[in-house]
Amino acid sequence: MTRGALLRAALVGAAVVASVPLLSGCSARLSQLAAVAADGGGNLSVELRLDPEAQRAINLPAQLAAGTFTQFLKTGGEVWSAPGDPTSTFRQTREADGTVVLTSVHRLRAGTGDLTDLRSVLETSRSLQPILSTTGRYWAAPRPGEAGTTTTTNGTRTTATQVTGAGEPQNGITGLPTAVTLQTLLALDFTSAHTDRSGNKVAPTFTVVSRGGVGDVLDPICDAASNRYVKTRADKALGAGLDLRYTWAMPTGILEMSEGATVTPDNQNATWAMPYGRCELMELSSAGADDGRFVNGLILGGALLFLLIVFALRSLARRRRTPAPGA
């Protein structure tokens, strides 16, 4: 091998080594913490961590200047503020590696035995369009000239089509909805601490059934085993780069919890972690409360009944459209 060839090989090798950190970058984590107090008050906190690549991918300076994150949180008119600073919506810190951390807190109203305030905030539908418009294109969407895959869905049929990349959103992430809730709350029952007629103090009890992730309960993107949509390179990049974490901190010990939870030794905090594209079920209940799995069984049974009714109606409609023999 000539000296020139050796030099070119060395340069290629150096480029490959230098590109490894870039290929492994673009890491973001969105965390939620619902900390419920014995009187039904507490805090709902959100934290967004963005490494330098993720900051560039979403154009973080433009997002902050346009106030898109504030708009996303305050969709339902809720009061969100930086920890310890009611004059700001977010606390922004920067870590040694360049990671930016944005934190905001909503104070839960005490005295609401059924956690009405928390339920309302979690269930508010929040548009992603301002954030996506400021980004300019979906995270990791194909750049001009790159090939990508777009999908069209008609009922239960999904068709994948190869397209020439033009940097357009539809050529990138295939399953991102236009609006999301912080969580898909399926069941929430909470009894605050109180004193019974005999003067005995009764500890708070709770049953929570919720679903994390991005999408609706029956959305294909929430079904990891689903082949109803084609994952593009952008989908895979987002799934590898965006991590979602949900923590429920309860005033009394958690007795029952669903699979995947990481529980603290005192059984008062349970955390679920999932990548983008997964929408896992989160169940927790205390001693003396209805078993969350029982509640979940009722919910899934209702969903199954709903699907059976839909399929039956479709079948009936097809029969009505089919002409009778000899007609």
N, C-alpha and C positions, 0 to 999 in steps of 0.2 A: 504494500500500500504506500503511495507517494505521501510526501509531507503535506501536500495540499489536501489529499483525501483524509489524512489523519486529523488535520486541523478542522475540516468540515465536520468529521464525525465527533470531534471533541465539542464543537459548537452546538451540534444537534443534541448531544448528551447533556450539555449544560442547560440548553433550553428546556429539555424534558424535565430535568431536576427542578429548574426554576418555576416550571408551570404547575408542579404538584400542589403547592400551597393555593394557587389560584383555582385549580380544579376542585380542591377540597373546601373552598370557601363558600360564601353566600349562605351563612347560617343565621337563622332567626328563630326566636322562641317567644310565643305569646302565652303568658300564664295568667290564670284567674285564681283568686283566693276568696272564697265565701267564708268569712269568719262570723259565726252566729253566736250571740251571747245568750245567757239564760233567760233574759227578758224579751228576746226576739229582736234586739238591736244588733249592732255589730258593724262590720265593714265588708264591702265588696271591692276588691282591688284588682287592677289589671296591670301587668308589666310586659313591656315589649323590649326584647333584647335584639339588637341588630349589629352584626359584625360589619367591618368596612365594606365588604362586597355587597351585603344586603342593603346597606345604606345607599350605595350607588345604584343598585338595581331598582329601588323604589323612589330614587331622587329625594332623599330625606330632607335636605334644605327646602326644597319646593313644597313638600308636604307640610312642614312646620310653618312656612310662610303663609300657605293657603289655609291652615287650620283644619285640615281634613280629618285628623285624628280626633280633634275636639268635636267636630261636627258629627263624627261617627258615634262618639260616646254620648253626646247630649241630644240624640235624636228624639228621645221621649221626654225631653225637658228635665232630665235628672241633673242633680248637682254633683259634679265631679271636680275634685281639686287635688293638687299636689300634696303629698304627705306633709303635714305641718305648715302648709302655706295655702290658705283659702283664696288668695288672690291669683293663683296660677292653676291651670288645668293639669299640667304635668310637671313632675320633677324630672329633670334631665341630667344624667351623669355620664361621664365617659371613663371607661376603664383603661388600664395600662396598655392593652392590646388594641385599643381603638374602638372597642365595642361601646355602642351608645345604649343606655337603658332609660326608658321612659316609664314612669310609674304614676298612676292616678287612682284615687280612692273615692268611692261613694259611701257615705254614711247611711247605714240602715236605720230606719225609724224603730225605736223600741215600743213595746206595748202592742205590737201587731201579732197576735197569737198565731195567725196562719201565715206569717211572713209575706204579707201582701206586697210590701215594698220590694223585697228581693224577687218575688215572682214577677212583678211588673217589669223590673229592669232586665232580668234574664230573658224574658219573652218578647221584648221590643225588637221589631224587625229593623235592621240597620243597613242602609245602602252602602255598597262597596264602590259605587261608580265614582264619587269624588276622588277617592284614593287612587283608583285605576286610571282616571283621566289625568291626574297629576303625575303619575308614574310615566305615562306616555305609551306604555304597552305592558302587557302582562309580564310578570317576572319570568325570565328565561324564554320569552316568545322568540321564534326564529327571526333573525335579522334579515334585512333585505338580501334577496338572492339565495337564501337557505330554503331547503325543502322542509315541509312540515305536514302535519295531518290535521284535517278538520273533520268534525263529525256532525251529522244531522240525525235527529231522532224523530221518528213518527210512531207514536204509540210505544210499543215495546221493541221496535226495530231500530237499530243504530247502524248507520252507513258511514264508513270511513273513506275519505277521499284524499289522495295525495295532491298537495297544492304547492305552488311556488311561493316561498316565504316573502312577505312584504312588510314584516314587522307589525302586522295587524294582530289584535288580541285574539281573534277567532282562530288564528293559525298557531296559537300557543297552547295555553291551558284549556282543556276541553270541558272540565266539569265544574268550574267555579261559578257559583250562583251570583245573581245580581245583588242579593240582600241576604243577610245572615242574622241570627240571634246569637247572643253570647253563649247560651246553651239551649238545647231543646228540652224543656222541662216537661216531664211526663206525669209526675206525681210528687206532691210536696205536702206533708202533714207535720205540723209542729205544735207542740203544747209547751208553753213557757213554764218556767218554775213558778209554783204557787203554793198556797197553804190550803189544805182540805178542811172540811167542816170540823174535823176533830183537832185542828190546830197543828197537824203534822205537815212538815215541809215535803213537797213533792218535786222531785227533780224533773227537768224538762225532758221530753221524749220527741223523737223525730223519725220520719221515714222520707227518704229522698230517692226518687228515680229520675235520672236525667241522662241526656246524651250529649257528648262533646263532639268536637269536630266541625267541619264546614259543610253544611247541607241539611236537608230535611231527613226525617227518620227513614222514609222509603226512597230517598234519592240514591241512584246507583253509585254515586261517588262515596257513599257511606258504607257500601258493601264491598269489602276487600276482595271477596271471591267473585265479584261480578265481572262479566265480560261484555256488559252492555254498552261500554264505551271504550274507545281505543286510547291507550295512554301514549301521549306524545313525549318527545324528549323534554318538553317544558313541564309536563305533568310529573315526570320522574325527577326532574331537578327540584321542583317545588316540594315533592314528597320527601326528598332527601334533605332539603334545606330548611323546611319550616316544621318546627316542633311545637305541639300544643300541650299545655299542662293545666290540669284542673285540680284544685285542692279545696276540700270541704273541711273546715275546722269547727267542731261541734262542742257544745258546753258540757256534754256528758259522754261517756265512753261509747264507741261504735261497736255494736255487737255483731252485726251482719254487714258484709260488704261484697260487692261483685268482683269477679275475676279481674286481675290486672291492677288492683289497688295496692299502693305502698302505704302501710299504716304505721304511724309513730308508736313507740313503745307504750305510751299512755292511752292508746286507742282513741285519741281525740281528733287526729288529723288523718285524712285519707287522700292520697294523690294518685291521679291517673295521668299517664303520659301517652301521647299518640302522635304519629306523623300526620301531615296533611294527607287527606284521602282516606283516613280512617275515622269513623264516628262511633266510638265505643260506648256501651251502656255503663252508667255509673249508678250503683245502688248502695245505699247505706241506711242502717236503721239502728236504733238504740234498744236497750232492754225495756220491755213494757210497750214497745211500739209494734205496729203491724209489720210483719216481715216484708222487707222490700222485694224479695223474690216472689212473694205471693202477689203483691201489687203489680209487679212486672208481668206475671203470668196473666193477670186480668187484662193488662194493656195489650200484650201480644195477642191474646185471644180475641180482643176487640178488633185489632188490626187485621187478623186473619179473617174474621167474619166480614170485615169491610171489603177485603180483597175478593172473597168468595162472592159477595153480592155484586161487585163490579164485573167479575168474570161471567156471572150468571146473566147479568143484564146485557153484556156484549154478545153472549151466545144467543140470547133471545132475540136481540136485534138482527143478528145474522140470519136466524131462522126466518124472521119476518121478511127479510130482503130476498131470501131464496124462493124462486117461483115453484109452485106446486107442480108435480109431474103431469104432463099433458096440458099445462096452461099455455 
